[in-house]
Amino acid sequence: MTDFASFGRRILFRLPDGPKLVRWFCGSWTALVLAFLYLPIVLLVLFSFNQSKSGFVWEGFTTKWYVDLFHNRVLLQAFGNSLLIGLISTIFATMLGTLGAWLLYRYRFRAHRLMEACIFVPMIMPEILMGVSLLVLFVMFSLPLSYFTVVIAHVTFTFPFVLIGMQARLQGMDPSLEEAALDLGATPQQAFFKVILPYLVPAIASGALLAFSLSLDDYIVTVFVTGAESQTLPLKVYGMVRVGLNPQLNALSALGIILTMILVFASERLKQPTPGETP
């Protein structure tokens, strides 16, 4: 009887050993992490179709919150501001990032390493410090807080991300491409625009998508440098959340998730090597 009970306990509580135990533990831990990250997002999208205003009790399926969202002038204006600021800052950030990466790749000068180190400063600096420093700068130059100041701030912290991605692309480029173009009679300018620039297009597009996503999502820096007429969508959303939960915010968040997924998939698609290119 004792032997049977001992055998039963071994069967019920037996764990895999060796590599199987490692795989079981890592797989379980990964599943828990993914559930912790994505389960709130799934619930948010699900309750954006809930009839309940509180959002905690399911009372039926509806799409009225999406309809109300598209009739909310305050949120639509804030979204328009975010879109305008994001597009303008993305254009300038992409231009600066591309030219800066090419400058650091093509030329060597005394302050080369110092400049490369300074590029990382906006990326690692706490956003609240960047926001305060930019606000002090604008006050010193008597610049009123407006769309202009927000665009400057967004370009400041987004263009390093574009530049880093561009540098990685340039490091994988075959130097013989430019040499071959020059040997065939192209000028340095023609070699850049007809050979180098097409090669950089995937990195340029990927960096632009990343810069646009960062600009659209930023709150901390923007709150220091925005004016009354240049309020962006994150600022308006935070202001609404402080008053109370609004089902329209669930619908807005669901649409934001879809937009973010589109940007991420497009960026990853553009990063894939073209046919004939070494990954």
KEMILO-424532 format. One record per residue (C-alpha): x, y, z; residue number from 1. Coordinates in Angstrom, 3 decimals. Example, Ala and Ser with C-alpha at 12.3 -4.5 7.8 and 13.67 -1.06 7.14 Angstrom:
BEGIN
+----------+----------+----------+-----+
:     east :    north :       up : seq :
+----------+----------+----------+-----+
:   12.300 :   -4.500 :    7.800 :   1 :
:   13.670 :   -1.060 :    7.140 :   2 :
+----------+----------+----------+-----+
This chain:
BEGIN
+----------+----------+----------+-----+
:     east :    north :       up : seq :
+----------+----------+----------+-----+
:    0.000 :    0.000 :    0.000 :   1 :
:    2.852 :    2.361 :    0.861 :   2 :
:    4.639 :    1.533 :   -2.379 :   3 :
:    1.475 :    2.267 :   -4.404 :   4 :
:    0.986 :    5.658 :   -2.726 :   5 :
:    4.616 :    6.570 :   -3.289 :   6 :
:    4.307 :    5.589 :   -6.941 :   7 :
:    1.151 :    7.690 :   -7.292 :   8 :
:    2.857 :   10.761 :   -5.848 :   9 :
:    5.741 :   10.335 :   -8.276 :  10 :
:    3.328 :   10.166 :  -11.218 :  11 :
:    1.248 :   13.183 :  -10.125 :  12 :
:    4.097 :   15.532 :   -9.264 :  13 :
:    6.745 :   14.367 :  -11.673 :  14 :
:    8.465 :   17.181 :  -13.563 :  15 :
:   10.489 :   16.875 :  -16.736 :  16 :
:   14.201 :   16.680 :  -16.147 :  17 :
:   17.272 :   18.014 :  -17.950 :  18 :
:   16.711 :   19.981 :  -21.174 :  19 :
:   12.969 :   19.290 :  -21.028 :  20 :
:   12.741 :   21.051 :  -17.669 :  21 :
:   14.586 :   24.077 :  -19.054 :  22 :
:   12.300 :   24.254 :  -22.090 :  23 :
:    9.219 :   23.808 :  -19.905 :  24 :
:   10.300 :   26.585 :  -17.533 :  25 :
:   11.337 :   29.009 :  -20.311 :  26 :
:    8.156 :   28.324 :  -22.276 :  27 :
:    5.945 :   28.895 :  -19.242 :  28 :
:    7.776 :   32.083 :  -18.304 :  29 :
:    7.515 :   33.397 :  -21.874 :  30 :
:    3.794 :   32.656 :  -21.929 :  31 :
:    3.308 :   34.569 :  -18.652 :  32 :
:    5.282 :   37.568 :  -19.926 :  33 :
:    3.339 :   37.670 :  -23.200 :  34 :
:    0.047 :   37.386 :  -21.327 :  35 :
:    1.088 :   40.219 :  -18.987 :  36 :
:    1.981 :   42.425 :  -21.971 :  37 :
:   -0.823 :   41.689 :  -24.390 :  38 :
:   -3.823 :   40.639 :  -22.299 :  39 :
:   -4.601 :   44.258 :  -21.244 :  40 :
:   -4.426 :   45.306 :  -24.900 :  41 :
:   -6.832 :   42.535 :  -25.906 :  42 :
:   -9.236 :   43.515 :  -23.126 :  43 :
:   -9.044 :   47.177 :  -24.105 :  44 :
:   -9.967 :   46.401 :  -27.714 :  45 :
:  -12.735 :   44.060 :  -26.564 :  46 :
:  -14.313 :   46.607 :  -24.207 :  47 :
:  -14.198 :   49.306 :  -26.887 :  48 :
:  -17.268 :   47.474 :  -28.258 :  49 :
:  -19.006 :   47.291 :  -24.883 :  50 :
:  -22.278 :   49.162 :  -24.363 :  51 :
:  -21.427 :   49.890 :  -20.734 :  52 :
:  -20.057 :   53.368 :  -20.060 :  53 :
:  -18.023 :   52.112 :  -17.126 :  54 :
:  -16.321 :   49.509 :  -19.290 :  55 :
:  -16.012 :   46.957 :  -16.461 :  56 :
:  -19.219 :   44.966 :  -17.051 :  57 :
:  -20.111 :   43.557 :  -20.453 :  58 :
:  -23.604 :   44.719 :  -21.415 :  59 :
:  -23.620 :   43.974 :  -25.129 :  60 :
:  -21.916 :   44.676 :  -28.427 :  61 :
:  -21.970 :   48.179 :  -29.911 :  62 :
:  -19.966 :   50.449 :  -32.181 :  63 :
:  -21.450 :   53.717 :  -30.927 :  64 :
:  -18.231 :   54.726 :  -29.159 :  65 :
:  -16.435 :   54.717 :  -32.490 :  66 :
:  -19.223 :   56.815 :  -33.993 :  67 :
:  -19.058 :   59.260 :  -31.084 :  68 :
:  -15.290 :   59.375 :  -31.406 :  69 :
:  -15.456 :   60.546 :  -35.018 :  70 :
:  -17.853 :   63.306 :  -33.939 :  71 :
:  -15.659 :   64.508 :  -31.073 :  72 :
:  -14.227 :   67.811 :  -32.317 :  73 :
:  -11.733 :   68.157 :  -29.475 :  74 :
:  -10.112 :   64.798 :  -30.110 :  75 :
:  -10.225 :   65.218 :  -33.879 :  76 :
:   -8.485 :   68.588 :  -33.653 :  77 :
:   -5.863 :   67.135 :  -31.313 :  78 :
:   -5.323 :   64.251 :  -33.702 :  79 :
:   -4.941 :   66.692 :  -36.569 :  80 :
:   -2.324 :   68.591 :  -34.570 :  81 :
:   -0.446 :   65.375 :  -33.823 :  82 :
:   -0.593 :   64.339 :  -37.464 :  83 :
:    0.636 :   67.701 :  -38.727 :  84 :
:    3.449 :   67.937 :  -36.173 :  85 :
:    4.411 :   64.302 :  -36.758 :  86 :
:    4.631 :   64.679 :  -40.530 :  87 :
:    6.667 :   67.895 :  -40.422 :  88 :
:    9.044 :   66.649 :  -37.730 :  89 :
:    9.447 :   63.331 :  -39.551 :  90 :
:   10.495 :   65.081 :  -42.756 :  91 :
:   13.142 :   67.174 :  -41.020 :  92 :
:   14.305 :   64.330 :  -38.764 :  93 :
:   14.716 :   62.022 :  -41.750 :  94 :
:   16.678 :   64.641 :  -43.684 :  95 :
:   18.971 :   65.416 :  -40.745 :  96 :
:   19.423 :   61.739 :  -39.872 :  97 :
:   20.289 :   60.762 :  -43.439 :  98 :
:   22.733 :   63.620 :  -43.994 :  99 :
:   24.300 :   63.144 :  -40.554 : 100 :
:   24.814 :   59.416 :  -41.077 : 101 :
:   26.393 :   60.009 :  -44.474 : 102 :
:   28.662 :   62.697 :  -43.040 : 103 :
:   29.906 :   60.422 :  -40.247 : 104 :
:   30.336 :   57.505 :  -42.654 : 105 :
:   32.050 :   59.339 :  -45.486 : 106 :
:   34.342 :   61.767 :  -43.669 : 107 :
:   36.779 :   61.546 :  -40.764 : 108 :
:   37.671 :   64.600 :  -38.698 : 109 :
:   38.964 :   65.389 :  -35.222 : 110 :
:   35.577 :   65.664 :  -33.533 : 111 :
:   34.254 :   62.524 :  -35.217 : 112 :
:   34.077 :   60.367 :  -32.092 : 113 :
:   32.770 :   63.249 :  -30.002 : 114 :
:   29.969 :   63.885 :  -32.474 : 115 :
:   29.049 :   60.203 :  -32.563 : 116 :
:   28.840 :   60.200 :  -28.766 : 117 :
:   26.700 :   63.360 :  -28.722 : 118 :
:   24.172 :   61.689 :  -31.022 : 119 :
:   23.212 :   59.282 :  -28.250 : 120 :
:   22.539 :   62.050 :  -25.723 : 121 :
:   18.926 :   62.796 :  -26.821 : 122 :
:   18.239 :   59.046 :  -26.860 : 123 :
:   19.431 :   58.328 :  -23.310 : 124 :
:   18.565 :   61.633 :  -21.649 : 125 :
:   15.401 :   61.482 :  -19.494 : 126 :
:   12.555 :   63.093 :  -21.394 : 127 :
:   11.642 :   65.396 :  -18.529 : 128 :
:   15.157 :   66.891 :  -18.609 : 129 :
:   14.947 :   67.364 :  -22.346 : 130 :
:   11.566 :   69.030 :  -22.034 : 131 :
:   12.755 :   71.431 :  -19.345 : 132 :
:   15.966 :   72.276 :  -21.221 : 133 :
:   14.071 :   72.985 :  -24.449 : 134 :
:   11.580 :   75.151 :  -22.560 : 135 :
:   14.443 :   77.165 :  -21.050 : 136 :
:   15.979 :   77.548 :  -24.515 : 137 :
:   12.736 :   78.822 :  -26.039 : 138 :
:   12.236 :   81.266 :  -23.170 : 139 :
:   15.787 :   82.590 :  -23.596 : 140 :
:   15.123 :   83.309 :  -27.281 : 141 :
:   11.626 :   84.677 :  -26.532 : 142 :
:    9.946 :   82.078 :  -28.748 : 143 :
:    6.225 :   81.686 :  -28.036 : 144 :
:    5.112 :   78.118 :  -27.410 : 145 :
:    3.406 :   76.990 :  -30.599 : 146 :
:    3.547 :   74.437 :  -33.408 : 147 :
:    7.050 :   75.683 :  -34.229 : 148 :
:    8.469 :   74.893 :  -30.784 : 149 :
:    6.803 :   71.462 :  -30.710 : 150 :
:    8.257 :   70.585 :  -34.131 : 151 :
:   11.751 :   71.644 :  -33.009 : 152 :
:   11.436 :   69.508 :  -29.882 : 153 :
:   10.209 :   66.465 :  -31.804 : 154 :
:   12.964 :   66.752 :  -34.401 : 155 :
:   15.518 :   66.987 :  -31.599 : 156 :
:   14.666 :   63.644 :  -30.024 : 157 :
:   13.636 :   61.712 :  -33.172 : 158 :
:   16.439 :   62.346 :  -35.653 : 159 :
:   19.062 :   60.349 :  -33.642 : 160 :
:   16.926 :   57.226 :  -34.086 : 161 :
:   16.911 :   57.795 :  -37.837 : 162 :
:   20.655 :   58.405 :  -37.856 : 163 :
:   21.486 :   55.220 :  -35.926 : 164 :
:   19.432 :   53.094 :  -38.321 : 165 :
:   21.068 :   54.794 :  -41.282 : 166 :
:   24.533 :   54.130 :  -39.879 : 167 :
:   23.746 :   50.437 :  -39.555 : 168 :
:   22.631 :   50.364 :  -43.186 : 169 :
:   25.771 :   52.155 :  -44.348 : 170 :
:   28.013 :   49.787 :  -42.401 : 171 :
:   26.597 :   46.880 :  -44.400 : 172 :
:   27.064 :   48.602 :  -47.762 : 173 :
:   29.690 :   47.298 :  -50.163 : 174 :
:   32.193 :   50.130 :  -50.821 : 175 :
:   32.735 :   48.803 :  -54.340 : 176 :
:   29.286 :   50.090 :  -55.335 : 177 :
:   30.381 :   53.703 :  -55.110 : 178 :
:   33.786 :   52.908 :  -56.596 : 179 :
:   32.194 :   51.180 :  -59.571 : 180 :
:   29.929 :   54.172 :  -60.201 : 181 :
:   32.905 :   56.535 :  -60.112 : 182 :
:   34.923 :   54.274 :  -62.432 : 183 :
:   32.049 :   54.311 :  -64.926 : 184 :
:   32.198 :   58.114 :  -65.131 : 185 :
:   29.696 :   59.236 :  -62.505 : 186 :
:   30.462 :   62.294 :  -60.420 : 187 :
:   30.388 :   61.956 :  -56.593 : 188 :
:   26.970 :   63.657 :  -56.584 : 189 :
:   25.623 :   61.293 :  -59.265 : 190 :
:   27.039 :   58.287 :  -57.432 : 191 :
:   25.281 :   59.370 :  -54.244 : 192 :
:   21.859 :   60.037 :  -55.793 : 193 :
:   21.849 :   57.110 :  -58.252 : 194 :
:   23.645 :   54.407 :  -56.245 : 195 :
:   23.920 :   55.227 :  -52.544 : 196 :
:   20.513 :   56.838 :  -52.033 : 197 :
:   18.505 :   53.971 :  -53.619 : 198 :
:   20.435 :   51.560 :  -51.411 : 199 :
:   19.458 :   53.622 :  -48.351 : 200 :
:   15.752 :   53.864 :  -49.220 : 201 :
:   14.655 :   50.963 :  -46.932 : 202 :
:   16.550 :   52.475 :  -43.977 : 203 :
:   15.195 :   55.943 :  -44.774 : 204 :
:   11.617 :   54.708 :  -44.888 : 205 :
:   12.069 :   52.617 :  -41.748 : 206 :
:   13.611 :   55.549 :  -39.868 : 207 :
:   10.832 :   57.868 :  -41.032 : 208 :
:    8.173 :   55.466 :  -39.749 : 209 :
:    9.966 :   55.209 :  -36.411 : 210 :
:   10.314 :   58.992 :  -36.131 : 211 :
:    6.635 :   59.479 :  -36.954 : 212 :
:    5.596 :   56.897 :  -34.372 : 213 :
:    7.753 :   58.518 :  -31.661 : 214 :
:    6.409 :   61.975 :  -32.491 : 215 :
:    2.798 :   60.816 :  -32.504 : 216 :
:    3.183 :   59.105 :  -29.131 : 217 :
:    5.252 :   61.616 :  -27.163 : 218 :
:    3.778 :   63.269 :  -24.097 : 219 :
:    6.517 :   64.286 :  -21.626 : 220 :
:    8.567 :   66.518 :  -23.932 : 221 :
:    5.501 :   67.918 :  -25.665 : 222 :
:    3.805 :   69.050 :  -22.466 : 223 :
:    6.687 :   71.470 :  -21.790 : 224 :
:    6.872 :   73.059 :  -25.248 : 225 :
:    3.287 :   73.165 :  -26.502 : 226 :
:    0.931 :   76.119 :  -26.607 : 227 :
:   -2.819 :   76.407 :  -26.237 : 228 :
:   -3.497 :   75.856 :  -29.953 : 229 :
:   -0.905 :   73.116 :  -30.511 : 230 :
:   -2.222 :   70.555 :  -28.032 : 231 :
:   -1.501 :   67.058 :  -29.334 : 232 :
:   -3.570 :   63.924 :  -28.941 : 233 :
:   -1.608 :   62.428 :  -25.984 : 234 :
:   -2.107 :   65.648 :  -24.019 : 235 :
:   -5.850 :   65.664 :  -24.654 : 236 :
:   -6.179 :   61.981 :  -23.808 : 237 :
:   -4.328 :   62.434 :  -20.517 : 238 :
:   -6.557 :   65.368 :  -19.660 : 239 :
:   -9.672 :   63.288 :  -20.318 : 240 :
:   -8.381 :   60.347 :  -18.261 : 241 :
:   -7.797 :   62.604 :  -15.252 : 242 :
:  -11.501 :   63.545 :  -15.279 : 243 :
:  -12.730 :   59.942 :  -15.576 : 244 :
:  -12.910 :   56.930 :  -17.835 : 245 :
:  -14.465 :   57.588 :  -21.217 : 246 :
:  -15.477 :   54.705 :  -23.530 : 247 :
:  -14.370 :   56.805 :  -26.501 : 248 :
:  -10.814 :   56.485 :  -25.226 : 249 :
:  -11.096 :   52.710 :  -25.539 : 250 :
:  -12.096 :   53.129 :  -29.169 : 251 :
:   -9.307 :   55.647 :  -29.716 : 252 :
:   -6.765 :   53.298 :  -28.125 : 253 :
:   -7.945 :   50.409 :  -30.311 : 254 :
:   -7.449 :   52.503 :  -33.444 : 255 :
:   -4.047 :   53.600 :  -32.132 : 256 :
:   -3.035 :   49.975 :  -31.651 : 257 :
:   -4.016 :   49.178 :  -35.230 : 258 :
:   -2.041 :   52.162 :  -36.525 : 259 :
:    0.990 :   51.154 :  -34.452 : 260 :
:    0.853 :   47.582 :  -35.759 : 261 :
:    0.698 :   48.856 :  -39.328 : 262 :
:    3.750 :   51.060 :  -38.752 : 263 :
:    5.690 :   48.244 :  -37.089 : 264 :
:    4.932 :   45.698 :  -39.823 : 265 :
:    5.738 :   48.241 :  -42.525 : 266 :
:    9.037 :   49.060 :  -40.832 : 267 :
:    9.995 :   45.401 :  -40.515 : 268 :
:    8.996 :   44.787 :  -44.110 : 269 :
:   11.242 :   47.610 :  -45.294 : 270 :
:   14.154 :   46.256 :  -43.243 : 271 :
:   14.124 :   42.944 :  -45.106 : 272 :
:   16.967 :   42.579 :  -47.615 : 273 :
:   16.081 :   43.028 :  -51.237 : 274 :
:   16.617 :   40.093 :  -53.664 : 275 :
:   20.297 :   39.612 :  -54.320 : 276 :
:   21.340 :   41.587 :  -51.243 : 277 :
:   23.312 :   40.038 :  -48.414 : 278 :
:   21.245 :   40.211 :  -45.194 : 279 :
+----------+----------+----------+-----+
